[in-house]
Amino acid sequence: MIQQVQLYDDTKDFEVNKAEGPYGDYANIDEPYNNTGEPKYDFFGTPVYSPFGIAAGPLPTPKFIDAALKKGFDIVTLKSVRTDTFPLNLFPQVRPVNVTGNLDPNETLKVADEYTWPVAVANSFGIPSVKPKVWQPMMKKSFALTQPGQALLVAFQGTARGTGADDFVQDHVDGVRMIVETGADVIEINLSCPNEGEENLACFDVPMTTRIVNAVRDEFPDIKLLIKLAYFEDKQHLRRLVESVGARLDGISAINTMATAVVDDDGKEAFPGRPKAGVSGAPIKWAGLEMTKSLVGLRDQLGMNYKVIGIGGVTSASDFHEYIDAGADYVMSVAGAMWNPELAAEIKASLA
């Protein structure tokens, strides 16, 4: 068993967490992590003390950003924003799950009674968003919180409104423009979450992903543009995607959570109305490492220059080093960071 409440309290709705959190050792930090010396790494033009941080999802407000920075996470990602409001999925949104070994996304998981280490988590938020007039000031405030040696990544989620592909592409251009207005120049487009109104993820649609990347890059040639991918079982499919867009990107993040059926002890949907939820934590490390190796290999084979951000199942310093050894330029965590506030400090100690 591990401490139930750290960054996020799963017994409370997301909106309550956003208003009252963060919790546990992330709250009321009396002695922030003290970086020493000069930052030795580069994050898309910003010097940082380590190539490790927190991926999109668990940091929805400047208060959460501030807590993560003070705990020593040098690269932090503000939760994905949209061009307009988008509803939150109904409570519950986060639950522990029972997984033995590597996750098979075709199996059905049961909710666990408590969190155990290494952590395995299912979540179903729906990537909610407030209006730009609300999140733009939060974004500016978050940037102001970073100190020398720290970097903020901004994540964007496109919204399909049922008005066709052209509108979906334009939504990405409009969203990136709104982010650029805050002063951000390193932007990650999330193409790996099943909330675009389509059955298949946007990243699996090579023509659509190509249209989005080209439209954003043509409109904003000077930003550092990243995309976030899901796990690709078919590596030839992944190759076609990288061949189509890799030369126009500064970075590729992988992976997001893995969609898996989750039930309670009675066999009913653990997240009512949502048969599947995104599973993260230790059980998906195999998939994140596999994607990292594939993306690094394709970069070398195709003579491209994009950076690779490895994500998935990083709960310890040894996990971090597995990703670095696999060729990742940067490594990020979600579940591991949420339940281990000292993860960044442990990784920095391993780099010393």
N, C-alpha and C positions, 0 to 999 in steps of 0.2 A: 504493500500500500504506500502511496505517496500523498503528500498534502493535497487535499481536494481543491483548495482555493489558493491560486497564486495570482496570475495576471487576470484571469477570467473566472467568474463564478457561474457554473453551469446550472445552478438552481434558480438563477434569475434570468429574466428576459434580456435580450441584447440591448434594448434601449435603457434598461436599468443599469446594466454593466457600463454602457457608454457614459451615463450620467454620474454614476457613483464610483466606478473603477478608476484605476486598477486596484487590485487587491493584493493581499499577502505581502511578500517581501518586495513587491514593486510599489507598494504604497508607503508614503512618508519616509523616503530614503534620507537618512541622516548623513551618511558618508558615501557620496558618489564614488564610483570607480575612478581611480586616479591614473590617467595615462601619463607616461613619462617619456622623455626623449622626443624625437621627431617621428612623424608618421612615415612608414617605409613603403606603404602600398598605395596604389592609385585606383580610384573608383571612377572611371569615365571622366577623368580630369580633376577630381577632388582627392587630395592626399588623405589617406585614412590610416589608422593604427593597425587595423587587421582587415583581411578580406572576408569578414564574417558579419552577418547581420540577421535581421528578421524580415521574412518575406511578407507579401501583402496578406492582410486578413485581420490579425489581432490588435492592430494599433489604429483605432478609428478616430482619435482626437489628439490634439496637442498634448494633453495631459498624459496619455499613454505613450506618445512619442518621447516626451521628456523623461518618463520613468525608464524606458528602454535605454535611452542614451546614458542616463545616470548609472545604469547597471553594467555599462561597458560595451553595449552593442554599438558598433561604430557605423554600421549601415542599417538604416531603419526605413521601412516602407509604410507610408500612409495608406490606410485601407482604400481599396479601389473606389473611385468616384465615377459618376455618370453625368450626362448632359441634363438630366432632370431627376425628379424624385423617382424612387423605385421602392416597392413595398418589401418589408421584411417578412421572411417566412415565420409562421406561427411557432410559438414556444412548444416544445424544447428546441433548441438550436445546436446544442453540444451534448454529447454523451460518450462515456467510456465504452469500449467494445472489447470483446474477447477474441483475440487472434493468436494463434500459435504459429510462430515462424513467419514466413513470407506470406503476404496477402495474396489470395486468389480472388480477383474481383468478381468471379462467377459464383463464388460461394455466398451463402447467406450468413451474416454475422448476428450474434446476440449481444445485446447491451450488457455490460458488466455492472457489478454492484459498486465498484470503486476503481479508481485509477491505479494501475500498477506500473512499475518501471521495468523496461523501457516503455514509455507511454504509447497507447494506441487510442485514437480518438475518431469519432464520426461527427461531422458537422453538417448543418443544413440551414444556412442563413439566407441564401438567395441573392447575395451581393446587393443589399439595400443601399440607397443613396438619398441624401438630402439635396436640395436645390443648389446650383452653383453659387448663388449669392450667399449661401451658408458655408459651403466647403471651401470656396476661394479664400476667405479670410482665415479659416483654420489652416489652410495650406501655408499661407504667408507666415502665420504665427509659428507653425512647425519648423519652417526654414530658419526662423530667428532663434530657435532653441539649439540648433547645432553649433558646436564649438569646433575650433580647428582640429582636424583629424577625424571629423565625423561627416557623414553624408546622408541626405534624405532622397529616397527614390519615391516617385509618385506613380501610382498605378491607375489605369483607366479601364473601365468596362463598358463596351458598346451595348446599345439597347436596340433590339429589333422590335419595331412597332407595327409590324404587319403591313408595311407599305412598300415592301420590295427591297431588292439588293442595293439599289442606288441610295436609298435613304439610310440603310445600314452603314454603308461606306461613309456617307456624308456625316453620320453621327460620330464616327471616329475622328474625322477631321475637325468637326466642331468641338468635340471634347478635348482634343489635344490643344486646340487654340485657347480654350478656357484655362487649361493648365499652364500654358506658356504665359498667359497674362499675369500669373502669379509670380513669374520669375523663374519657374522651373525649366531646366533644360535637359534633364535625364528622365525619360518617361517610358514606362512599361505598359504595353497594351496587352490585356488579358484576353487570349483567344481560347482559353482552356476550361471554361466553366459552362455547364449546360444551362445557361440562363438567357441565351440570345433568342429564345422563341423557336428554336429549331431542335429537331431530335438529335442531330449530330453536332459535335463541337465545331466551332468556327475554324479551329486550327487544322481539323481533318479535311476541310474543304480548301484545297490548294488554290483554285481560282479565286475564291473569296478572300482568303488570306493575302494573296498577291495583290488584289485590288486595294485592300485596306492599307497594306504596307506602302504600295506605290503612291496612293493618294495622300497619305500622311507625309511621306518623305518628300514628295513633290511640293507640298505646301510649306513644309518646315524642313528645309535642307540642312539647317545648322544644329538641330537638336540631336541629342544622343537617344536613338530610338531602339527600344527593346521590345520583344514579344515573349509572352509566356505560353508554353506548350503543355499539353497533357502527355501521358505515356503513349508512345506509338509502338504497338506490337509489330506492325509491318514496317520494317526498316527501309524498304524500297519506297514506301509511301513517304516516310520521313525524308529520304534523299530527294524525292521530287519537290518537296516543300522547300528544303534548304537550297536546292538548285535554283528555285524560282525567286526566293526572297533574301537569301543569306547575304548577298553582296550589298544589299541596301540597309542592312541592320548593323547596329553597334553591339547588340547583345541578344542572346537567347536564354531565357530562364526555363528550367524544367526540373521537376514536374509540379503540377497542381495535385490536388487530392485525387483519389481513384474512386469512382462511383461504384458503390456496393450496396446490395440489399441489407437492411438492418432491421431486426425485429426485437420485440421484448420477450419476456419469459413465456408469454402466452402465444407467441407466434404472430402477434399483431405488429403493424408498422410502428417502429420506435418514434418516427417523426410523422404524425398523422397526415395523410394525404400525399406523402412523399415516400414512395417505395424504396428509393435509394438515397444514400447520403454520401458525402465525400469523406473518405477515410484517409487519415494522415498519421504520422508518427512512425515508429520503428518498423511496422510491417510493410511499409512501402519503400524502404531504403533500397532494396534490390532494383526497383524500377527506376528510381532517381539516378542511381549509379549507372545503370544500363544506358539511360538516355544521355547522361553526361559523356560517357565513353563514345556513344554514337555521334553526338554533336561535335565532339573534339575530332573524331576521326574524319567526319565529313568536311569539317573546316580545313583540315590538312590536305585531304584528297582534292578538294575543289579550289584550293588556294585562296580561301576567304580569310577575313580578319575579325569576325565577330567574337566577342567574349562569351564565355559560357558561365552561367550562374547555376550551380548545382543545388537542387532542393529535394528534400524527401527523406524523412527518417533520421535527421541529424539530432541526436539526443546526447552526444558525448564528444569529447575532443577527438577520440579515435575515429568516430564517424566523419567528423570534419576532415581529418587527414586522409581518409579513404577517398573522399571527393577530390581533394587536392591531388592525390596520387593518380586519380582517374583523369586528370587534366583540367578540372574546373578552375576558372580564374577567380571566382568568388563562390562562397557557400552561404546558404541561408537556411533558417529553421523557422518552424511555426510551433508545432506541438511541443517539441523539445524545449524551445525558449519559453513557452507559456508556463510549463511546469517545472522548469529549472532556471530560476533567475540568475544563477551563477554560471550559466553555460558559457557566456562570452568571456568571463574572467578565466574559466578553466581552459578555454581554447587559447587565449592570449598567453597563459602560463606555458602552454605546450609549444608556443612559437618562440619563446624566449631563448 
